[in-house]
Amino acid sequence: MTAAPRHGWPHAAVSTGATTIAGLLVLAAVALLPCSIGVKLLFELNVRWADPSLVLGLLAGTAYATGWVFDGGVQRLRQRREWEPRLFAGLLAALAATVIVSALLALPDSNAISVWQEPAKLFLFCCLVASVAVAASDRLMRPRLYAAALAGAVAALAFALIVIAIGRGWIPAPSGLATRARDVTFQQSLWFGNTSIPRLTGTFHEGPPFGGYMCGVVAAGIFALADRRRRVGLCLLVVGVIGIIGSFSTQVIASTLIVGGVVTVVVLWRRLHWSGKLAIGVTGMLLATALALIVNRQVHGFQVATPYRGNSFGERWHHLNRALEALISSPSHFLAGLGLGQYGTFAQNAGDATPPTTTVQIMPVDIAVEFGVIGLAVIVALTLWALIRAWQQWGFPGTAAMVLALAAISFQSNWRTPWIAVVAGIAVATRVPRGDEAVVDRKPSGHVE
């Protein structure tokens, strides 16, 4: 799975064993990406929820770190004088300091569990990014990562269809599960008078998070195609596009249309057979139709009731103004933010009838209000580094996949979701060429063998 360790027994056994275990944990984390909060809500699990992928990412990171230490990683790091790892470590240290300061400032007004819960999840998120990046740097592991992503996507799509079937009463289920599935199906449907179109929600409980995850599946498919894994790449693209259309998520469908259209025109169009062009044209029409239905729903107010103006556009506008109010409320809030997960409490104290888990749902503003302008600057720097790294390692397709994922997550309720960590991890991985391929083609050639 990796190069042979440089030390003899027992160091070699510890390093190889730890790396093997870490690789298996990463594969499990990728396959279990769909196991989200909807599982707890559908089955009424009385537990404090943490996505299994995040926990597995922590375990994998620990195993990788153990193998790295026993393989002489500390000594090699001291001998090198590379600027990139030190810059990356400095940015992470600055981000951690900002998070800790904002959490300490929020402690007097909130309980310790609510203050430190989201910083802990951010730490798990970073561990998952690092673990996937290490695994994806192994040319033998990458095909397995794509296969794990495909298995999880197929299972997520199948479960979403099962939830709709249970909610519509087409297949039997225990009474409690049937009631909850019926409620989710009713609430997450697009209503046009007395007619409704059910959204795919699955284990995500809502359409937009499900569509966001499927956008990550499409990004994984782009990486697979760039890695000359045509069969699994095409399967990931097909499953992902079906999930995106079925989610009827405005931001995800719009992101896919815009970014996918640019990638198609720049990279693929001239090289595709007429059947491929026809398939892309049909897919684009389906996406555009779904987007038009959603926009019509938004304009006429056919959506689940929200506290502000009856649609998600009005809700985001309200929270945008409330977030700006929070930023200018004090110098500490402006510099270090309210603290991760604390915006909902601020909105409640300001008189909004919203739960404490409420977010702004506009990623740059959400980051600014939680991390402050210092944290926002650090995260922007990290994002730019990830995009540059994706360009260096994967060329235009990999950069497009990263941009697609960022665009899809920009208007979600939670941007620190496990699937974005997996996409980021693959994007920043050190790509090992296959066969005689020695150089990453950064030009938009679009050639797929």
Order of alpha helices (4+ residues) and beta strands (2+ residues): alpha-alpha-alpha-alpha-alpha-alpha-alpha-alpha-beta-beta-alpha-alpha-alpha-alpha-alpha-alpha-alpha-alpha-alpha
